[in-house]
Amino acid sequence: MARDHSFRALILAAACLAEILACASADPVVLERISQTYLPFKFSPAGDPIFCLGEAAAEQLVYDSNAQVLYVAGNKLLRVLDIEDPANPSTAITVDVPGEVTDVFWCGDYVAATIPDEPAALPGSVFIFRSFDRTAPEAALDLLARVQTGALPDAVAFTPDCAKILVANEAEPATVADGSFFNPEGSVSVIDVAAAVAAAEAGGDTLAAAKTVDFKFVNDDPESLTEAGVRWVWRGQGLGGEADPEGETFSKDLEPEQIVTSKDGTKAYINLQENNALAVLDLTSMTIESIRSFGVKDFSAEGNELDLVEDGKVELKSWALSGLLQPDVIKTFEHDGQVYIATANEGDIKEYGEDQNITEWLESREGAELAGLTTDKVDSAVAEALSDEGELAAAVFTGVDGLSGEQVDGNDTYDELFLFGGRSFSIFLLEDMSLVYDSGSDFERVIGTYFNWTYNTDDPAGWCTQAPPPMAESAFPNAEALMDPDQLEEVIIKAEEDAAAFAQSPDPEAEGLEEPSNALTSKPSDTFDVESTSKGPQPEAIEIGFLGDRRILIATVEKGGVLFVYDISDPAAPVWQSAVYPGAHGSTFAELYNSMTLADIDPEGLGFISAEDSPIDEPLLVVSGAVSGTVSIYKITTAEIEDDCPAGEPIFEDDGKKATLISTTTNC
């Protein structure tokens, strides 16, 4: 049954943001941005930088503590960003690569970058470069070897000794050369770095340096895993023609999203996001030793309220529904001799376009589609709300989970309904995958109350500047604009006219009208609440490090760009510290981008630089915004504030360039 709650009353009454402001006896940890760099999407034949919003100019990054540089992957470029002076980063070198880089990682003498083939269902590659040397006569990022991987290499890591490269091959289906639909096997590539480099230097085949670990063993007894909560999403639904649905095995549905290694280098932990599961790879035996579900979130529990209605309001409710956590980024850490895993519970939906031998297929269903198709095991208030446009009619559910096994008029019926994502971060004890902590509704609640212009918003469409900028790749705030503001104003006026004509036309296509990018016509607040029916704020990434002896976790959300800071010195009782929206929001996306006052939109990459490795001897956070094409550097520090222990009211400030929220109860 739905239970409505007053948003602000919950904030103030709880005072601790869903009971996370436990006693910490330390000043609140905050993020102070000291630089932001706008990276060009590509370069013209004449060498002029072309700046584009929404084109993944900064997808992922990693810090090299030896050279004090960042390796930044974006589009078909790999850049070395010199941050010896983190307040004034500069590009040391830009390397063209033959494909869109999905991930980059550094270890000792090597840098590894993963690049899928085109189409992505074919085997991809990992490129191994020599680490950047700032003492060399000429700046260079020398390619040492290229090694074939599985299909769609999506994430890369090194073992702690830098001897092996591990690649998570997501292996999403795609249309291949003959126009047919092909679904490859998900896998992990384990590459002997020294062997690969030696083979390349000798002009030999580097493939021998790679071993592939697949998941085909799950096909022997899939029920043992599915009954334990590991999802088998696509089983050949929609296949036609000569395609054989029987060939779409469980192992082909497993899609490795991310990979991290254990501290001793004997294990690798593989995130299977769509399958809502974690696989453990034994690097000694080279076998998958376990696959376990991340479980589900109970949205009827107090503190787990969520907004499932796009109605222009911030309104969190409790529902007797479950959410598949489906984390995007995972991180491990040790505490008191035990290993924990933290997860950013984004959620993900499988969708396959119409192809030669498959009809268009989407695993999700809107609530209205499920109305009348639930059994009496589904809460009656939920069942009734499915047909109500003011309740759950537009909410997005999975259509492949919770099936009863019975049908009504040829339609599947459901014993239980599941949503995508947990809208939170979680901490698990790795040994048995028991849930230690979940942040509940903190993200939606805080954003809706304080940063509501970016509440469950959507990303802007792509847009590129139309003239070479006065300064290329300048660190904020040294350059004033990427293109002439007067010229941009003319472009915006024309876009508004075109948008009006497009909206008023009964047949825009016949009239040759194109809808302009909403980056030119909308502000961040104009998509307020549109993602509530789907996955809400979509927690994207997390990073963990230390400020003194305090273990700090930083989480980002894809939809909204807010960064959250928690003290997780006690993994079972994290303490919320602060939140920041690092940008302005009163103008259109294009104006904010052009004036370089935009937040890091879609913050895919996070990196924690320890005080020991920092160029300024203080811990830093680096962030890449995939949609904004930006790299920001933050100082991780503390704020001296006046405690507000009785009321627990946090301090909120919005100076027009950034907005911050700081706890006043961490010393209580």
PyMOL commands that set and color helices and strands:
alter all, ss='L'
color gray80, all
select helices_A, chain A and resi 7-14+193-201+206-209+216-220+222-226+245-247+250-253+367-370+380-385+442-450+452-454+485-504+524-527+589-594
alter helices_A, ss='H'
color red, helices_A
select strands_A, chain A and resi 3-4+29-38+42-43+49-50+52-53+60-64+69-74+77-82+90-96+103-107+110-115+123-130+143-151+153-158+164-169+174-175+181-182+187-192+210-214+256-261+267-272+277-282+287-293+296-298+317-318+322-324+330-335+338-344+351-352+361-362+364-366+396-398+403-408+411-414+418-420+425-429+434-438+463-464+539-547+550-557+563-567+575-581+603-609+620-625+630-638+651-654+659-662
alter strands_A, ss='S'
color yellow, strands_A
deselect
rebuild
show_as cartoon
